[in-house]
Structures are given as structure tokens and as C-alpha cells.
């Protein structure tokens, strides 16, 4: 008998990861499946692809195959070790396909992953692949929740069984408290299945639209708040716009730029509630008038303040 190189069948290296093998299998089975392929040997090719994946897609079977085929090349005359058949209750009887029969006895627990299998009528069924995309929202949407409409280009089979691409418009609900990086799963909105298999899912990763005023660290929100020199020096009560609405904040006397005021529980209302940090930014009024210059001159004369004194200047 000839040695079957299952790695060559799937077009992957012998060092390929389980995920690479799975992706190669899905690509090939879609290409050669008799329902969609015009290839004259589509049935035989699909059977060969399924046989290869049945072995390489199962860790135990793959390990046994690698050990069995060590040193062999595709098409080379293959003579299995005399004790291999007995290890797996396979007698190597004439008329059997040694490879497919042998590995049917390895890893008898079976393999449920991969979304592929035989349907009740004996036809091949495979679940559709998942689609991964992103959706951008405003920070206010994360606080309050929102509804968005997204349009995706997705493949589907037409009446003749050909794969075509069309626009699919979906309504997406943004839940209150979601944070960037989280994914929204839309069941059954991925690629269609083959042979009546279930469609895959759509996963939308949430991203935040840029906003110069805010930055995030998890569910915590940081906001820069400009204040006047007298508000910082004397203390004041000021109104600050926040993603959840305006709030009244007390600026402590003697505040400097960079001081953080923590508003507990005012961050993104996630499962673990975030906080809102207001970072004070003292802004000087411009000396654009004669009166303004006089006031600055009076401050320079009367306060005798040297901000570089602490560094020895």
C-alpha cells in the first residue's frame, strides 16, 4: 500500500498548529464540497479532505499518525509495523483501507469540535465560520446604552448553490456598561453552514471613538477640567460636564494643575463600577489688555512668588 500524507492533503506543514489545520480544512471543504464545487472529482476530494482532518484534527490520532509515518514520503510503498494493527483492534484484513480503518480505532472518545459531521441522511454537514468585526461607539453610549445599525459584506449560497456576496444590515443593541475590547455576539449571523449545518456567529468588538476630553483605563474615566488661578487658589464650586451629565464639584483651596478629584461610581457602569477622575488644569487668563497687564504686574510685585524656589533656582 502507499503512504498517505495527510499534511499534504490539507496543504499544511507537519509543524502546523491545530488552528492552522482547522482553517486549512474549512477552506478546502468549502472549495470542493459537491454542493458548491464544479470539480469533476469533488466527491472523492471531499472524502480525502475529511479523512485527513479526521486524523490531524484529533490530537491523539495525529500523534499516532506521526509516529506511524515517521520517515515515509507520499506514494512510497508503506509497510506498517506488525504490531500496529493489534494495538487498535485492527486486524489489517485484506480489502480494507489501512489508514482510514486504523485511525477510526484511535481516540475512540470521538471528536465533537470543528462543527463538521454527517447528517442524519448521511450527507456532510458543517457549521458556518464565525465573522469577527468591530463597532465604534461614543463614550456616552457606554454609559447609557444605544442602538446602532451595521452593514457587512457576507457570503451566502444562491438558489443554484453558488456562493455570492451580499450586503447584510443588522440592528445592534449596545448594552449599558460595555467597555472597549468587549465583544457582542450575534448568534447565527456569521457565514452560512454547508449541507444544512448551522450558520456561524457574528462577533463585534467594541471600540471607542476618539475624544480629546476623556481617556479610559478599564471602567475608570479620566477627564481634564480647566480651572482659573483664583478657583484653584481660593477654592470654588464649579459645574463640570461629564458623560453621565453635569455635576457640581468642589475645588479645594490651594489646588495645583494635575490634582485629581475622584468621583466614586461615576465611571462606566460596568459589572465592576468604574470611577470618574477629574484632573485639574490651571489656565491663566491672557495678558491681552492694559488692565490685565496691570493685574499681573501687581501680582508679581505683591506676591513675590518664585515657583522655582523648590528646585534651588
C-alpha positions as CSV (number, residue, x, y, z in Angstrom):
1,X,0.0,0.0,0.0
2,X,1.1,3.6,-0.5
3,X,1.7,6.0,2.4
4,X,-0.9,8.8,2.6
5,X,0.4,12.2,3.5
6,X,-2.5,13.9,5.3
7,X,-0.5,17.1,5.8
8,X,-0.1,17.4,2.0
9,X,-3.8,16.7,1.5
10,X,-4.6,19.7,3.7
11,X,-1.7,21.8,2.4
12,X,-0.1,22.4,5.8
13,X,3.3,21.9,7.3
14,X,3.9,19.0,9.7
15,X,4.5,21.7,12.3
16,X,1.2,23.3,11.7
17,X,-0.9,24.3,14.8
18,X,-4.3,22.8,15.5
19,X,-5.9,26.1,14.5
20,X,-3.9,26.2,11.2
21,X,-5.1,22.7,10.4
22,X,-8.7,23.6,11.2
23,X,-8.6,26.7,8.9
24,X,-7.0,24.8,6.1
25,X,-9.7,22.1,6.4
26,X,-12.5,24.6,6.4
27,X,-11.1,26.3,3.3
28,X,-10.7,23.1,1.3
29,X,-14.0,21.6,2.3
30,X,-15.8,24.7,1.1
31,X,-13.8,24.7,-2.1
32,X,-14.5,21.0,-3.0
33,X,-17.9,20.3,-1.4
34,X,-20.1,18.8,-4.0
35,X,-22.9,21.2,-3.3
36,X,-20.8,24.2,-4.4
37,X,-17.9,22.8,-6.4
38,X,-17.8,22.1,-10.2
39,X,-14.7,20.0,-9.8
40,X,-15.2,16.6,-11.5
41,X,-13.7,14.7,-8.6
42,X,-15.3,16.8,-5.9
43,X,-16.8,13.8,-4.0
44,X,-13.5,11.9,-3.9
45,X,-11.6,15.1,-3.0
46,X,-14.0,15.9,-0.2
47,X,-13.7,12.4,1.2
48,X,-10.0,12.6,1.1
49,X,-10.0,16.0,2.9
50,X,-12.4,14.7,5.6
51,X,-10.3,11.6,6.1
52,X,-7.1,13.8,6.6
53,X,-8.8,16.1,9.0
54,X,-10.4,13.3,11.0
55,X,-6.8,12.2,11.8
56,X,-4.9,15.5,12.0
57,X,-7.8,17.4,13.7
58,X,-7.6,14.9,16.7
59,X,-4.6,15.3,18.9
60,X,-4.4,11.5,19.8
61,X,-4.9,10.4,16.2
62,X,-2.4,12.9,14.9
63,X,0.3,11.7,17.4
64,X,-0.3,8.1,16.3
65,X,-0.1,9.1,12.7
66,X,3.1,11.0,13.1
67,X,4.7,8.0,14.9
68,X,3.4,5.5,12.3
69,X,4.6,7.6,9.3
70,X,8.0,8.6,10.6
71,X,10.4,8.6,7.6
72,X,7.8,7.9,4.9
73,X,7.1,10.0,1.8
74,X,3.8,10.4,-0.2
75,X,3.3,7.5,-2.5
76,X,6.1,5.5,-1.0
77,X,5.4,1.7,-0.5
78,X,4.2,1.5,3.0
79,X,4.6,-1.4,5.4
80,X,3.1,-0.8,8.8
81,X,4.8,-2.3,11.9
82,X,3.4,-5.8,12.5
83,X,2.1,-5.0,16.0
84,X,0.2,-1.8,15.0
85,X,-3.0,-3.4,14.0
86,X,-3.3,-5.3,17.3
87,X,-2.8,-2.1,19.3
88,X,-6.1,-0.7,18.0
89,X,-8.2,-3.9,17.4
90,X,-7.4,-3.6,13.7
91,X,-6.5,-6.9,12.0
92,X,-5.3,-5.4,8.8
93,X,-7.5,-7.6,6.8
94,X,-7.2,-7.5,3.0
95,X,-9.6,-5.3,1.2
96,X,-9.5,-2.6,3.9
97,X,-8.0,0.9,3.7
98,X,-5.3,0.5,6.3
99,X,-5.1,4.3,7.1
100,X,-8.8,5.1,7.4
101,X,-9.6,1.9,9.2
102,X,-6.7,2.2,11.6
103,X,-7.3,5.7,12.7
104,X,-11.0,5.0,13.1
105,X,-9.9,2.9,16.1
106,X,-7.6,5.6,17.6
107,X,-9.1,8.1,20.0
108,X,-12.4,6.3,20.4
109,X,-13.8,9.0,22.6
110,X,-14.5,10.8,19.3
111,X,-14.1,14.5,18.4
112,X,-17.1,16.9,18.7
113,X,-15.2,20.0,17.8
114,X,-14.8,21.6,14.4
115,X,-18.5,21.8,13.6
116,X,-18.4,19.1,11.0
117,X,-20.1,15.7,10.8
118,X,-22.5,13.5,8.9
119,X,-26.2,14.5,8.8
120,X,-29.0,12.1,9.6
121,X,-29.4,11.2,5.9
122,X,-25.7,10.5,5.5
123,X,-24.9,13.9,3.9
124,X,-22.0,16.0,5.0
125,X,-22.8,19.0,7.3
126,X,-20.6,21.7,8.6
127,X,-21.2,24.7,10.7
128,X,-20.5,28.1,9.1
129,X,-17.5,30.1,10.2
130,X,-17.8,33.0,12.6
131,X,-17.4,36.6,11.5
132,X,-15.3,39.0,13.5
133,X,-15.7,42.7,13.0
134,X,-15.6,45.9,15.1
135,X,-18.0,48.6,16.0
136,X,-17.1,52.1,17.2
137,X,-19.2,53.9,19.9
138,X,-19.1,57.1,21.8
139,X,-18.3,57.2,25.5
140,X,-21.9,58.3,26.2
141,X,-23.1,55.1,24.6
142,X,-21.1,53.0,27.1
143,X,-22.8,54.9,29.9
144,X,-26.4,54.8,28.6
145,X,-26.6,52.0,26.0
146,X,-27.6,52.6,22.4
147,X,-28.8,51.1,19.2
148,X,-26.7,51.0,16.1
149,X,-27.1,49.7,12.5
150,X,-24.1,47.9,10.9
151,X,-23.8,46.7,7.3
152,X,-21.5,43.8,6.5
153,X,-20.4,42.1,3.3
154,X,-21.2,38.4,3.8
155,X,-21.2,35.3,1.6
156,X,-24.3,33.2,1.0
157,X,-25.5,30.5,-1.4
158,X,-27.9,31.4,-4.1
159,X,-30.6,29.1,-5.5
160,X,-28.1,27.4,-7.8
161,X,-25.8,26.6,-4.9
162,X,-23.2,29.2,-5.9
163,X,-21.5,31.3,-3.2
164,X,-22.3,35.0,-3.7
165,X,-21.6,38.1,-1.6
166,X,-24.3,40.5,-0.5
167,X,-24.8,43.3,2.0
168,X,-26.4,42.4,5.3
169,X,-27.8,45.2,7.5
170,X,-28.2,44.4,11.2
171,X,-29.5,46.3,14.2
172,X,-27.1,46.1,17.1
173,X,-28.0,46.8,20.7
174,X,-25.1,48.4,22.7
175,X,-25.7,47.4,26.4
176,X,-25.2,49.9,29.1
177,X,-21.9,49.4,30.9
178,X,-19.9,47.9,28.0
179,X,-16.2,48.7,27.8
180,X,-13.8,48.8,24.9
181,X,-12.4,45.4,23.9
182,X,-15.6,43.6,24.9
183,X,-17.4,41.6,22.1
184,X,-21.0,41.5,21.2
185,X,-22.2,38.0,19.9
186,X,-24.9,37.9,17.4
187,X,-25.9,34.2,17.1
188,X,-26.4,32.8,13.6
189,X,-25.3,36.0,11.8
190,X,-21.9,34.6,10.6
191,X,-21.2,32.6,7.4
192,X,-23.8,30.1,6.3
193,X,-23.3,26.4,7.1
194,X,-22.8,23.7,4.5
195,X,-25.2,20.8,3.9
196,X,-27.8,22.3,6.3
197,X,-25.3,22.9,9.0
198,X,-25.9,25.9,11.4
199,X,-24.7,29.3,10.5
200,X,-21.7,30.8,12.4
201,X,-21.9,33.7,14.8
202,X,-21.0,37.4,14.4
203,X,-18.7,38.9,17.0
204,X,-18.4,42.6,17.1
205,X,-15.5,44.0,19.1
206,X,-16.4,47.4,20.7
207,X,-14.1,50.3,20.1
208,X,-14.4,53.8,21.4
209,X,-14.5,56.9,19.2
210,X,-11.6,59.3,20.0
211,X,-12.5,62.0,22.4
212,X,-9.9,64.7,23.4
213,X,-11.6,65.3,26.7
214,X,-11.7,61.7,28.1
215,X,-9.4,58.7,28.4
216,X,-10.2,55.3,29.8
217,X,-8.5,52.7,32.0
218,X,-10.8,49.8,32.2
219,X,-14.1,51.1,33.5
220,X,-12.4,54.2,35.0
221,X,-12.7,57.5,33.1
222,X,-10.3,60.4,33.3
223,X,-11.4,63.9,32.3
224,X,-9.3,67.1,32.1
225,X,-11.0,70.1,33.8
226,X,-9.7,73.6,33.2
227,X,-9.9,76.0,36.2
228,X,-8.9,79.6,36.8
229,X,-6.0,80.6,39.0
230,X,-8.4,82.1,41.6
231,X,-10.6,78.9,41.6
232,X,-7.5,76.8,42.2
233,X,-6.0,79.1,44.9
234,X,-9.1,80.1,46.8
235,X,-11.3,77.1,46.2
236,X,-14.6,77.1,44.3
237,X,-17.7,75.2,43.4
238,X,-17.8,74.6,39.7
239,X,-20.1,72.8,37.2
240,X,-18.4,70.1,35.2
241,X,-19.9,68.3,32.1
242,X,-19.4,64.5,32.4
243,X,-20.5,61.6,30.2
244,X,-23.4,61.0,32.6
245,X,-24.4,64.7,32.8
246,X,-23.2,67.8,34.5
247,X,-22.1,67.6,38.2
248,X,-21.2,70.2,40.8
249,X,-17.7,69.8,42.1
250,X,-15.8,71.5,44.9
251,X,-12.3,72.5,44.0
252,X,-10.2,72.5,47.3
253,X,-8.3,75.7,48.1
254,X,-4.6,75.6,47.1
255,X,-5.1,73.2,44.2
256,X,-2.4,72.8,41.6
257,X,-2.5,71.6,38.0
258,X,-2.6,67.8,37.9
259,X,-4.6,67.4,41.1
260,X,-7.1,64.5,40.8
261,X,-10.6,64.7,42.2
262,X,-12.3,61.3,42.4
263,X,-16.0,60.9,41.8
264,X,-16.7,57.4,43.1
265,X,-19.0,55.3,40.9
266,X,-19.2,57.9,38.1
267,X,-17.2,55.9,35.6
268,X,-18.6,53.4,33.2
269,X,-21.4,51.5,34.9
270,X,-19.9,48.1,34.1
271,X,-20.3,44.9,36.2
272,X,-17.5,46.3,38.3
273,X,-18.4,50.0,38.6
274,X,-15.7,52.5,37.5
275,X,-14.8,55.9,38.9
276,X,-14.5,59.3,37.3
277,X,-11.3,61.2,37.9
278,X,-11.3,64.9,37.2
279,X,-7.7,66.2,36.5
280,X,-7.5,69.9,37.3
281,X,-5.7,72.1,34.7
282,X,-5.0,75.7,35.9
283,X,-5.4,78.0,32.9
284,X,-4.0,81.6,33.1
285,X,-6.0,84.4,31.5
286,X,-4.2,86.2,28.7
287,X,-2.5,89.5,29.3
288,X,-4.2,91.0,26.3
289,X,-5.3,94.3,27.8
290,X,-3.7,97.1,29.7
291,X,-5.8,96.2,32.8
292,X,-4.8,92.6,32.6
293,X,-1.1,93.5,32.4
294,X,-1.5,95.8,35.4
295,X,-3.0,93.0,37.5
296,X,-0.2,90.6,36.5
297,X,2.4,93.4,37.5
298,X,0.7,93.8,40.8
299,X,0.8,90.1,41.5
300,X,4.5,90.0,40.6
301,X,5.1,92.8,43.0
302,X,2.9,91.9,45.9
303,X,3.1,88.1,45.9
304,X,6.8,87.7,45.5
305,X,6.3,84.2,44.4
306,X,9.1,82.1,42.9
307,X,7.8,78.7,41.6
308,X,11.4,77.5,41.0
309,X,12.5,78.0,44.6
310,X,11.9,74.4,45.4
311,X,14.5,73.3,42.8
312,X,17.1,75.8,44.1
313,X,16.8,78.4,41.4
